[in-house]
Amino acid sequence: MNEFEKLGVFYLGKNYDTNSKKISNEYILYDSKDLTTHAVCVGMTGSGKTGLCISLLEEAAIDNVPAIVIDPKGDITNLLLTFPQLNGEDFLPWINKSDASRKNMTEEEFANSQAELWKKGLKDWDQDGERISMMKEKSEFNIYTPGSNAGIQISILDSFKAPPDEVIEDTDIFSDKISSTASSLLGLLGIDADPIKSKEHILLSNVLQHYWANGEDLDLPKIIQNIQTPPFNKIGVFEIESFYPEKDRFTLAMQLHNILSAPGFQSWLNGESLDIDKLLYNESGKPRISIFYTAHLSDSERMFFTSLLLNQTLSWMRKQSGTTSLRAL
């Protein structure tokens, strides 16, 4: 067994001697428990940030560590292009045909050359197809496409359910969840709402707080109904009609209703639930690498979904006990 095949250790490469400008045989082994708080990967364009992060995710998969990945550009989806046998036939459907033409090669020849390139590349780093097989056997890889049926559909309906008691009891976390949910919903309408000054934001936040604080779930139709007819008579010291007249509330409710009724929005409501436990492990307990591809979304849609996903993740985190080892990425 190679030195880097240890539980809790991620093999990220080999040391590079800047004096001799050569790669040494000394492995770079990263202790995965160092990722139990936060990490950031910084570098200039073309410096290898994406490659490093993909390597880290592959190592996590081999180590039975699940991951939730947001992919706004489409780079991380390449994690699914893994071929344990390293045969040209496996590469053939995925090659760039124009590259084969430029090299005066048939598509089959070019696919075989790519397979050989991968074999050599893996061998240079003391790896082979068996390690790819190990990764595929230990983890399940899925690509989710919110707002689209191009990949696995994901439903946002669970995002408006009441958060767990651990979140409700933490005033700061609860307030942040309410504010970010209200902001993301209004962002879909093109409303860049100030949480302090915006009447829309204040009304929506009060509706969310009213139900969630009592442990009651919401969905979009119920939110729209409560914008029209709020479950309270006052906001602060003002009567609801003075603060936000019925006519104006109806306009906001109609804007949300129009989005909900649009045929294209139905794809946001279908598919697997935004359940963090299910995104991290399948029904048999196998770790999942869940990739959320968002390159097809508009800026407002991307921020809307990202906010909902992060809110769900934060709520899940608040329910977990402490740990000294890496539980998930």
Secondary structure, DSSP 8 states (H G I E B T S, - for coil): --TT--TTEEEEEEEEETTTTEEEEEEEEEEGGGGSS-------TTSSHHHHHHHHHHHHHHTT--EEEEESSSSGGGGG---TT--HHHHGGGS-HHHHHHTT--HHHHHHHHHHHHHHHHHHTT--HHHHHHHHHH-EEEEE-TT-SSSB-EE-GGGGS---HHHHTSHHHHHHHHHHHHHHHHHHTT----TTT-HHHHHHHHHHHHHHTTT----HHHHHHHHHS-S-SEETTEEHHHHS-HHHHHHHHHHHHHHHHSGGGGGGTSSEE--HHHHHB-TT--BEEEEEE-TTS-HHHHHHHHHHHHHHHHHHHHTS---SS----
